[in-house]
């Protein structure tokens, strides 16, 4: 197991290299929910701000996590070009707020967003965003310390678990599972008997916090669970898809104006994404290596971590747990 200080140093270096941080977004969400991310003086979204380039080039913005896999593979494999579209090199961004702002300003015309974000954009901010496809369902899990002895959610009584932020399906699924197990989720310093204390923690910090004993577990999307198992001695407790089958996570979105004005472009883009997803399902290890930092470098994680996240969680793995 990697020492907590070594793990923190590793991630400080890797995520800085990728120009990646979620802290500002997470802090904003903790203070004011999605309104802090999308409303008020932060982004002040409006339909009038959309001025995406009209030359037909696909401009992808993404956060470097596995939720973006279909978009990245469609680019890497040339599926957009084969569909008859021009495509620029995908642009990794630092945070959800930066991705939303780049999309709203027209810098990107095809992105993946957490499901609640486009709903908020459209119905609270009246921004003309259009959901085209699922980018990610299931694919998350909750891990605990490998030597903790925790085998079910009842074992989380009196423990502390980290979530990415309050406005996430991870928080919803975790609280549901806890309550179904007779454990009360609380948001305060210490958990009493029959309670589980929840706290916000940026995903890159979760493995190090678990290794250091600051938390007893965390729930998050991949590849941070795999990273925790490889580097921090974590053990998978439960996959979120086993609690809520096919739960929403990320979606692919475009500007509604582009969808309406250029349905042929939209159809070709969706065809490329669907083709990429089909390829991903049949070639998991190849895709994992392709998008890792040892491949095309779309993600800052080494291949061993991404390969584990995409290939190592089958029936044999579950039976061994």
C-alpha positions in Angstrom: 0.0 0.0 0.0 1.3 3.4 -0.9 1.9 5.8 2.1 -0.7 8.6 2.4 2.0 11.3 1.9 3.3 9.6 -1.2 -0.2 9.1 -2.6 -1.0 12.8 -2.0 2.2 13.9 -3.7 1.4 11.6 -6.6 -2.0 13.1 -7.1 -0.9 16.7 -6.5 1.6 16.2 -9.3 -0.7 14.3 -11.7 -3.7 16.5 -11.3 -1.7 19.7 -11.5 -0.1 18.3 -14.7 -3.6 17.8 -16.1 -4.8 21.3 -14.9 -7.4 19.6 -12.9 -9.1 20.6 -9.6 -12.7 20.1 -8.3 -12.1 22.0 -5.0 -13.6 25.3 -6.1 -16.7 23.6 -7.6 -17.2 21.4 -4.6 -16.9 24.3 -2.2 -19.4 26.3 -4.2 -21.8 23.4 -4.3 -21.4 22.8 -0.5 -22.2 26.5 0.1 -25.1 27.0 -2.2 -25.9 23.9 -4.2 -26.2 23.9 -8.0 -27.2 27.6 -7.8 -23.7 28.4 -6.7 -22.4 26.6 -9.7 -24.7 27.8 -12.4 -26.8 30.7 -11.1 -26.5 34.2 -9.8 -23.2 36.0 -10.5 -21.2 32.9 -11.1 -22.1 32.1 -14.7 -25.4 34.0 -15.1 -26.3 31.6 -18.0 -28.6 32.7 -20.7 -29.5 31.6 -24.1 -28.1 34.8 -25.6 -24.5 33.7 -24.6 -24.5 30.8 -27.0 -22.2 31.6 -30.0 -20.7 28.2 -30.9 -18.6 28.2 -34.0 -20.7 27.4 -37.0 -18.0 25.7 -39.2 -19.4 22.3 -38.2 -16.3 21.2 -36.2 -16.9 19.0 -33.2 -15.4 20.7 -30.2 -15.3 18.4 -27.2 -14.8 19.6 -23.6 -14.4 17.0 -20.9 -13.3 16.3 -17.4 -10.5 13.6 -17.4 -12.6 10.8 -15.8 -14.1 7.6 -17.2 -17.5 9.3 -17.7 -16.0 10.9 -20.8 -14.9 7.6 -22.4 -17.4 7.4 -25.3 -16.5 11.0 -26.4 -12.8 10.3 -26.1 -12.9 7.0 -28.0 -15.0 8.5 -30.8 -12.2 11.0 -31.2 -9.3 8.6 -30.9 -10.8 6.0 -33.3 -11.7 8.5 -35.9 -15.5 7.8 -35.7 -16.4 11.5 -36.0 -14.4 11.8 -39.2 -15.8 8.6 -40.6 -19.3 10.0 -39.9 -18.4 13.0 -42.0 -17.6 15.5 -39.3 -14.5 17.6 -38.6 -13.3 17.3 -35.0 -10.8 19.2 -32.9 -8.5 17.7 -30.2 -10.7 17.2 -27.1 -9.9 19.8 -24.4 -9.6 18.7 -20.7 -10.8 21.3 -18.3 -10.3 22.0 -14.6 -13.7 21.7 -13.1 -17.5 21.2 -13.7 -18.0 25.0 -13.5 -15.2 25.6 -16.1 -16.8 23.0 -18.4 -20.2 24.5 -18.1 -18.9 28.0 -18.7 -16.9 26.9 -21.8 -20.0 25.1 -23.1 -22.2 28.1 -22.4 -19.8 30.5 -24.1 -19.6 28.3 -27.2 -16.0 27.1 -26.7 -17.3 23.6 -26.8 -20.3 22.2 -28.6 -20.3 18.6 -27.3 -19.6 17.9 -23.6 -20.5 15.4 -20.8 -22.2 16.8 -17.7 -23.5 15.4 -14.5 -27.2 14.8 -15.0 -28.5 17.4 -12.6 -26.5 20.2 -14.3 -28.3 20.4 -17.7 -31.6 20.0 -15.9 -30.7 23.1 -13.7 -29.4 24.9 -16.8 -32.6 24.4 -18.7 -35.3 24.8 -16.1 -33.7 27.3 -13.7 -31.5 29.3 -16.0 -33.5 28.9 -19.2 -30.4 27.9 -21.0 -31.1 26.0 -24.3 -29.2 22.8 -23.6 -30.2 19.5 -25.1 -29.4 16.0 -23.8 -28.3 13.7 -26.6 -27.3 10.5 -24.9 -26.2 8.8 -21.7 -22.5 9.1 -21.1 -22.4 7.0 -18.0 -24.7 4.8 -15.9 -23.9 2.7 -12.9 -20.0 2.6 -12.8 -19.6 4.0 -9.3 -19.0 2.2 -6.0 -18.3 2.6 -2.3 -15.0 1.4 -1.0 -13.8 0.9 2.6 -10.5 0.2 4.3 -9.3 -3.3 3.4 -8.6 -4.1 7.1 -11.7 -2.4 8.5 -13.8 -5.5 8.8 -16.8 -3.6 7.3 -18.8 -6.1 5.2 -22.2 -4.3 4.8 -23.8 -0.9 5.3 -24.7 -1.7 8.9 -21.0 -1.8 9.5 -20.8 1.9 8.6 -22.5 2.8 11.8 -20.2 5.1 13.8 -18.0 5.6 10.8 -17.2 8.5 8.4 -17.7 8.3 4.6 -16.8 10.8 2.0 -19.0 11.9 -1.0 -18.0 14.0 -3.9 -20.7 16.7 -3.1 -24.2 16.9 -1.8 -25.9 17.4 -5.1 -24.8 14.0 -6.6 -26.4 10.7 -7.2 -23.6 9.3 -5.0 -25.0 11.1 -2.0 -28.5 10.0 -2.9 -27.6 6.3 -3.3 -25.4 6.2 -0.2 -28.1 7.8 2.0 -30.7 5.4 0.6 -28.5 2.3 1.3 -27.7 3.5 4.8 -31.3 4.1 5.7 -32.4 0.8 4.3 -29.8 -0.8 6.6 -31.0 1.1 9.7 -28.1 3.6 9.8 -28.9 7.3 10.0 -26.7 9.6 7.8 -25.6 12.7 9.6 -23.6 15.8 8.6 -21.6 16.8 11.7 -18.2 16.1 13.3 -18.7 12.7 14.8 -21.2 9.9 14.2 -23.0 8.4 17.1 -24.2 4.9 17.5 -26.3 3.9 14.5 -25.2 6.9 12.6 -22.8 7.5 9.7 -21.1 10.9 9.3 -20.9 12.2 5.7 -18.5 14.8 4.4 -17.6 16.4 1.2 -14.2 15.5 -0.3 -12.8 16.0 -3.8 -12.3 12.6 -5.5 -8.6 13.0 -6.0 -8.2 13.4 -2.2 -10.3 10.3 -1.3 -7.7 7.5 -1.6 -5.1 9.4 0.4 -7.7 10.3 3.1 -8.7 6.6 3.4 -5.0 5.5 3.6 -4.4 8.0 6.3 -7.4 6.9 8.3 -9.2 10.3 8.1 -12.2 8.5 6.6 -13.5 5.0 6.7 -14.8 4.8 3.2 -15.9 6.8 0.1 -18.3 6.7 -2.7 -17.3 8.0 -6.1 -17.1 7.3 -9.8 -14.2 5.4 -11.4 -11.3 5.2 -11.6 -10.9 6.5 -8.1 -12.3 3.3 -6.6 -9.7 1.3 -8.5 -7.0 3.8 -7.5 -8.0 3.3 -3.9 -7.7 -0.5 -4.2 -4.3 -0.3 -5.9 -2.7 2.5 -3.9 -4.6 2.8 -0.6 -5.5 -0.7 0.4 -9.2 -0.1 -0.2 -11.8 -2.9 -0.7 -15.0 -2.6 -2.8 -18.0 -2.8 -0.5 -20.8 -2.3 -3.0 -21.4 -1.2 -6.6 -23.9 1.6 -6.9 -25.6 -0.2 -9.8 -26.4 -3.0 -7.4 -28.4 -0.5 -5.3 -30.0 1.5 -8.1 -29.8 -0.4 -11.4 -28.9 1.9 -14.4 -28.9 5.0 -12.2 -28.1 8.3 -14.0 -24.6 9.7 -13.8 -23.3 11.7 -16.8 -25.0 12.7 -20.0 -23.8 14.0 -23.4 -25.2 17.4 -24.2 -25.2 19.9 -27.1 -26.6 23.4 -27.7 -30.3 23.1 -28.6 -29.8 25.8 -31.3 -27.2 23.6 -33.0 -29.4 20.5 -32.7 -32.4 22.4 -34.3 -30.4 24.2 -37.0 -28.3 21.3 -38.0 -30.0 18.0 -37.4 -27.6 16.2 -39.8 -24.6 17.3 -37.7 -26.4 16.1 -34.6 -27.3 12.7 -36.1 -23.7 12.1 -37.2 -22.3 13.1 -33.8 -24.7 10.7 -32.0 -23.9 7.9 -34.5 -20.2 8.4 -33.7 -20.8 8.3 -29.9 -23.0 5.2 -30.2 -20.4 3.5 -32.3 -17.7 4.4 -29.7 -19.8 3.1 -26.9 -20.3 -0.2 -28.7 -16.6 -0.4 -29.3 -15.9 0.3 -25.6 -18.2 -2.6 -24.5 -16.4 -5.1 -26.6 -12.8 -3.9 -26.1 -12.6 -2.8 -22.5 -8.9 -3.3 -21.8 -7.8 -1.8 -25.1 -10.0 1.3 -24.4 -8.7 1.6 -20.9 -5.1 1.6 -22.1 -6.0 4.0 -24.9 -7.4 6.7 -22.7 -4.9 6.4 -19.9 -1.8 8.5 -19.5 0.2 5.5 -20.9 -1.9 5.7 -24.1 -3.3 8.8 -25.7 -3.1 10.6 -22.4 -6.7 11.8 -22.2 -6.7 10.8 -18.4 -3.9 11.4 -16.0 -4.2 7.9 -14.4 -1.7 5.1 -15.3 -3.0 2.2 -17.4 -3.1 -0.3 -14.5 -5.7 1.9 -12.7 -7.9 2.5 -15.7 -7.7 -1.2 -16.8 -8.8 -2.3 -13.3 -11.7 0.1 -13.3 -12.9 -1.2 -16.7 -12.1 -4.9 -16.6 -11.7 -6.2 -13.0 -15.2 -5.9 -11.6 -16.9 -9.0 -13.0 -18.7 -12.0 -11.3 -15.5 -13.6 -10.2 -14.4 -10.4 -8.5 -17.8 -10.0 -6.7 -17.7 -13.7 -5.6 -14.3 -13.2 -4.1 -15.4 -10.2 -2.1 
